[in-house]
Every structure is written in C-alpha cells, then in structure tokens.
Amino acid sequence: MRSKHKKIYHALVEGATEGMTDDKLFEHVMSECPKATSRKVVKASLLALSDPDLKDGNVLQIIYAMAIKHRLDPWVKEDREPEESEDEVVEVKKPKRSRAAPSSKQ
C-alpha cells in the first residue's frame, strides 16, 4: 500500500472506530489528509474492506457506506473528469491499408 493511501486508510479506520459516519467521517479524513481526493479516499476504503486484520463489522459497514456514497461524488476539482468542449472536434484517422497483392503459395 502506498504511503498516501496508508495515511488515508488509518484516518478512515480511526474515524470509523470513533463512531464517525458518512459525511463526518469523510470530513475527518479530509482534515487529516488535506491533499486527498474522493478517488483516493474510496480506494483506501476498498483497501480497508479487503484488510483481513480489520474484523469489526460495524467499522467495515461504516467505511463501505461512505465509500459507496462518495464513489461518484468528486470532492475536489482535480477529481472531476475533464469536460470536452463542443467546439473541439477530434478527427480520428483510419490506418492505411497495404496495397500489396496477397501472395499465393501452392
């Protein structure tokens, strides 16, 4: 696990163990890791859910519910997908075919 995910993971588990849920838990993680994005928080949540050492069912349910809620909810601008402008037109070129005649072996 990368160090940035590990820090987010520990903030998640700490907050969930203290009884924080939903938005309060997410805000706790963001205060502990200000550069975190919702994408990184959700990834750390999935790592927590797959951790065999984390066995408290309530903590796992809290983390799961928070991850599901924030899965498609970008928290910071960098999380959002770049919007395509209608003015921009992307031209896709087809690869050229070889004009060589197929060889016939008999």
N, C-alpha and C positions, 0 to 999 in steps of 0.2 A: 504494500500500500504506500503510495506517495505521501510525503510529509504533509502536504497541504490537505490531502484527503484525511489523513490521520488526525490532524488538528480538528477538522470539521466533525469527524467521527466522534472524537472524545467530547466535543461540545454537545453533540446530539445526545449521546448516551448520558452525559452529566445532566442535561436539562430534562430529559425524559425520566431519569431516575428521581429527580427532584419533584416530579409531578407536573412539569410544564407540558402543555399540549398545543397542537395546531399552530396558530399564529404566534403565540407567546414563545413556543419552542423555536420557531423559525427566527423570530427576532433575537432570541438568546444566541442562536448560532451566528447570526449576522453581526451581533455585537462582539462576540468572541473572535470572529474571523471576518473583519470588515471587507476584505477583498473577495470573499466567497460569492459565487453566483448561484442562482437557484439550480442550475445544472449540476454544479459541484456538490451542492447540498443533497440533491436527490441521489447522486452517485454514491456519496458517503452513506446515505440511508440504506441503499441496497447492499453496501458492504457490511453495514451493521446487521442487516437482516440475514446475511449469509454467514455471520460470525458464529462458530459453534460454541464459543465461550459465553456468549450472551444468551442466557436462558430464561430471563424474566419475561413472561408472556405479555404483561401489561406494557413494559418498556417497548417490546417489539411491536405491539399494536399501535402505540402512540407514534413510533417512528414510521411505521407503514402508512398510517393515515396521513401524516404530514407529508410524506413523500408523494403519495397519490395526489393530494391537493395541489402541491406545487410542481408537479411534473410538467404541466403545460402553462404554468404561470410565470413568465420571466420576471424576475425581481429587479434586475438592473439592466440598463440599456445594452450592455455587451452580450446579454443572453439572447436578445431578440435576433431573429433571422433578418438578414439584410433585405430590405424591401426593394423589389425591382420596379424601376420606373417604366411607365407605359411608353415613354419616349425612346427608351433603349430597345433596340431590336438586335437580337443576336442572330447572326447568319451562320448556319451550320452547312458546311460543305461536305458533299459526299466524296468518299475516296474514289480516285480514278481507277477504272478497270484496266487491266493489262490487255493490250490488243494483240498479243502474240497468239498465234493459232495453236490449238491444243495438239500436242504430239500424239501420234498414233503408233503404238508399238504392236507388232504382230508376232 
